[in-house]
Amino acid sequence: MQLTKSGSIVRWFRAGIMAVLLLPGSAPAASITALNLEWFPGRRPQPTAEEVANHLAITKSSFADVAADIMLITEVCDEAALRDVVAASIPDAELHVISNFTDVDEGADRRNQQIAIISRLPAVAAWAEAWVPTAEQHRRGFAFAALKNPATDGLIMVYALHLKSNRGNTPEEAQINYDIRDASTRQLIDHMKAMEERFSDATIEGWVVGGDINTNHDGHFGDNVIALLEEAGFWNSWKNTPPEARPTWKGNDRFRPGTLDYVLTRGFGEPEATLIAVPREVSDHNAVFVTIPLAAPADAP
């Protein structure tokens, strides 16, 4: 079974999330979406002008169906196009950060894929940072934003990821991919420790890590990404969802559908993710949707 939401329900639900933050006596909450936009715009490494225009148009018309208070977007190749979509679909949100990784991504004929964080919550800091490479193929990095809970001024520390792909034809190449993903995850955890020190004067209410991590906890791959994050105190919002209900990767002629996209949290309890079906014309991935509880003012009922 594939869990979906109709467009009208999704739009109503998204619009209601931030309203909850403002209602007296209501439990404040924020929504999170993680989505790979598949070589946006164009849906392939070197698209034609017509393919770019078509992808931009269909994404703009359907983006409101996946809109959330915090959005973690991967495979963005054109910042201006993403800003166009955000302005048209969620004008009350801001593109806080988009990476600018300039290394050639797995071939000179492939555009650089960037990582973005969009949010309706204000940011007190935001930037992108490259990994310290541990192998020749260790590219890209992460996007980071320290978002402010408007009810308390506490911070929500957010990371968007697009970890190393599974491209390769031999067991040795697959192992390199696993090692790179594990190395990236350890660097991410080290960065969190540094951020705890850097923002020690503020109240950190919780942490969010999400995006296309190119692995899962179903035993399909030989890395330890999910295990490492769980050891660091993160909750896997897909943990209680059966694999057939979370095919974030739609599959192709070579590989079956599966889960490659995640939202993990720390400090927000154990929220459960749901899948939002995304039109194939928009992406070869579906979206992950999670709602997290936010702290309320200390004197609130």
C-alpha positions in Angstrom: 0.0 0.0 0.0 1.3 3.5 -0.9 0.2 6.3 1.4 -0.9 9.4 -0.4 -2.7 12.6 0.3 -5.0 14.5 -2.1 -3.9 17.9 -3.2 -6.7 19.7 -1.4 -6.1 18.0 1.9 -2.4 18.5 1.6 -2.7 22.2 0.9 -5.2 22.7 3.8 -2.9 20.7 6.1 0.2 22.7 5.2 -1.6 26.0 5.6 -2.8 24.9 9.0 0.5 24.0 10.5 1.8 27.5 11.1 -1.6 28.6 12.2 -1.3 26.1 15.0 1.8 27.9 16.2 -0.3 31.0 16.7 -3.4 29.7 18.3 -3.6 30.3 22.1 -3.8 27.0 24.0 -2.8 24.9 21.0 0.2 22.6 20.9 2.7 24.3 18.6 4.1 22.1 15.8 6.0 22.4 12.5 5.9 20.3 9.4 8.9 19.0 7.5 9.2 17.8 3.9 12.3 16.1 2.3 12.2 15.8 -1.5 14.7 15.0 -4.2 13.6 17.1 -7.3 15.6 15.0 -9.9 18.1 17.3 -11.7 15.8 20.3 -11.2 15.0 21.8 -13.6 15.2 19.4 -16.5 15.1 15.9 -14.9 18.4 14.8 -16.5 22.1 15.9 -16.4 22.0 17.9 -19.7 18.3 18.7 -20.5 17.0 20.6 -23.5 15.4 24.1 -23.1 12.0 22.5 -23.5 12.7 19.9 -20.8 13.8 22.6 -18.4 10.6 24.7 -19.1 8.3 21.7 -18.8 9.9 20.5 -15.5 9.8 24.0 -14.1 6.1 24.5 -15.0 4.9 21.1 -13.5 7.0 21.6 -10.4 5.6 25.1 -9.9 2.0 23.9 -10.3 2.4 21.0 -7.9 4.9 22.2 -5.3 2.2 23.5 -2.9 1.2 19.8 -2.5 4.5 19.1 -0.7 5.0 22.5 1.0 5.9 22.5 4.6 7.3 24.8 7.3 10.7 23.3 6.8 11.7 21.9 3.4 14.8 19.9 2.6 15.4 19.9 -1.2 18.0 18.0 -3.1 19.2 17.7 -6.7 18.8 21.5 -7.4 20.8 22.6 -10.4 19.4 26.2 -10.8 19.0 28.5 -7.8 16.9 31.0 -9.8 14.4 28.3 -10.8 14.0 27.1 -7.3 13.4 30.7 -6.1 10.8 31.0 -8.8 9.0 27.9 -7.5 9.1 29.0 -3.9 7.8 32.5 -4.7 4.9 31.0 -6.7 4.0 28.2 -4.4 4.9 29.2 -0.8 5.5 32.9 -0.8 5.5 33.0 3.0 8.7 30.9 3.1 12.3 31.8 2.5 15.1 30.0 0.8 17.6 30.3 3.7 20.5 28.4 2.1 21.4 26.6 -1.1 24.8 25.0 -1.6 27.3 26.0 -4.3 29.4 22.9 -4.6 31.6 23.3 -7.7 33.3 19.9 -7.9 32.4 17.9 -11.0 29.8 15.4 -9.8 30.5 12.0 -11.2 31.3 13.1 -14.7 32.1 16.3 -16.7 28.7 15.9 -18.5 26.7 16.2 -15.3 25.5 19.4 -13.8 26.3 20.1 -10.1 23.5 19.1 -7.8 22.9 21.4 -4.9 21.1 21.1 -1.5 18.6 23.7 -0.2 16.7 24.5 3.0 13.5 26.5 2.7 11.4 27.5 5.7 8.6 29.6 7.1 10.6 29.8 10.3 13.2 32.6 10.6 16.9 31.6 10.5 19.5 33.0 12.8 22.3 31.3 10.7 22.5 29.2 7.6 25.2 28.0 5.3 26.5 25.0 3.2 29.7 23.1 3.9 31.7 20.6 2.0 32.7 17.2 3.4 36.4 16.7 4.1 37.0 14.1 1.3 38.0 10.7 2.3 38.1 9.3 -1.2 38.2 10.7 -4.8 34.5 10.3 -5.1 33.7 12.0 -1.8 31.9 15.1 -3.1 29.2 17.6 -2.1 28.5 18.3 1.5 25.5 19.4 3.6 23.3 22.5 4.1 22.7 23.7 7.6 20.2 26.2 9.1 19.6 27.2 12.8 15.9 28.1 12.7 14.1 30.0 15.4 11.0 28.8 17.1 8.9 32.0 17.1 7.1 31.1 20.2 10.2 30.7 22.4 13.2 32.0 20.5 14.7 28.5 20.9 16.6 27.0 18.0 15.8 24.1 15.7 19.1 22.8 14.1 18.4 21.6 10.6 20.6 19.6 8.2 19.8 18.7 4.6 21.8 15.9 3.0 22.4 14.2 -0.3 24.8 11.4 0.5 26.9 9.5 -2.0 25.1 7.6 -4.7 25.1 3.9 -5.3 26.7 4.2 -8.8 29.1 1.3 -9.4 29.4 -2.1 -11.0 31.6 -4.1 -8.7 31.6 -5.0 -5.0 34.7 -2.9 -4.5 32.9 0.2 -5.9 29.9 -0.5 -3.8 32.1 -0.7 -0.7 33.6 2.7 -1.5 30.1 4.2 -1.6 29.3 2.7 1.8 32.6 4.0 3.3 32.0 7.5 1.9 28.5 7.6 3.4 29.7 6.4 6.8 32.5 9.0 6.7 30.0 11.8 5.8 27.7 10.7 8.7 30.6 10.8 11.2 31.6 14.3 10.0 28.0 15.4 10.3 27.8 14.2 14.0 31.1 16.0 14.7 29.6 19.2 13.2 26.6 18.9 15.5 29.0 18.8 18.5 30.7 21.9 17.2 27.3 23.6 16.7 26.3 22.8 20.3 29.4 24.8 21.4 28.9 27.6 18.9 25.2 28.1 20.0 25.8 27.4 23.7 24.2 30.8 24.6 20.9 29.8 23.0 18.4 27.0 23.8 18.6 24.2 21.3 15.2 22.6 21.3 16.0 19.8 18.8 17.7 18.6 15.7 16.5 17.6 12.2 18.5 15.6 9.6 16.9 14.7 6.3 17.1 14.4 2.6 18.2 11.8 0.0 20.7 9.6 1.9 20.9 6.9 -0.8 20.6 4.1 1.8 18.0 2.6 4.1 17.6 0.5 7.3 16.2 -2.5 5.4 19.6 -4.2 4.9 19.8 -3.4 1.2 23.2 -1.6 1.6 26.4 -2.2 3.5 26.8 1.2 5.3 25.9 2.3 8.8 24.3 5.7 8.2 21.0 5.1 10.0 22.7 3.1 12.9 25.3 5.9 13.4 22.5 8.6 13.6 20.5 6.4 16.0 23.5 5.9 18.2 23.8 9.7 18.2 20.3 9.9 19.6 18.2 10.4 16.5 14.8 8.9 15.9 14.2 7.3 12.5 10.7 8.5 11.5 10.3 5.5 9.1 11.2 3.0 11.8 7.6 1.7 12.3 6.5 2.0 8.7 6.7 -1.2 6.5 8.9 -0.9 3.4 6.0 -1.3 1.0 4.4 1.9 2.5 7.5 4.1 2.0 8.9 3.8 -1.6 10.5 7.2 -1.7 12.6 6.0 -4.7 10.3 5.0 -7.5 12.7 2.6 -9.2 13.7 2.1 -12.8 14.5 -0.6 -15.3 17.4 -1.8 -13.2 16.3 -1.3 -9.6 13.1 -1.9 -7.7 11.5 0.9 -5.7 12.7 1.4 -2.2 13.4 3.9 0.6 16.2 6.3 0.1 14.8 9.5 1.6 14.6 10.1 5.3 13.8 12.6 8.1 15.4 11.9 11.4 14.9 13.9 14.5 16.4 14.4 18.0 14.5 16.1 20.8 11.1 16.0 19.2 9.9 12.6 20.5 9.1 9.8 18.0 7.2 11.4 15.1 6.0 9.1 12.3 6.7 9.9 8.7 4.2 9.6 5.8 4.8 9.4 2.1 3.4 12.0 -0.3 3.1 10.8 -3.8 4.9 13.1 -6.3 4.0 13.2 -10.0 6.6 11.3 -12.1 6.9 14.4 -14.3 8.3 16.2 -11.2 10.7 13.6 -9.8 11.7 10.0 -9.6 11.3 10.3 -5.8 8.3 10.7 -3.6 8.4 13.1 -0.6 8.8 12.4 3.1 6.5 14.3 5.4 6.9 14.7 9.2 5.3 16.9 11.8 7.3 17.7 14.9 6.1 19.2 18.2 7.6 22.6 19.1 8.2 24.0 22.6 5.7 26.6 23.8 6.4 29.6 26.0 7.1 28.6 29.6 4.1 30.6 30.9 1.6 29.1 28.3 -1.2 26.9 29.5 
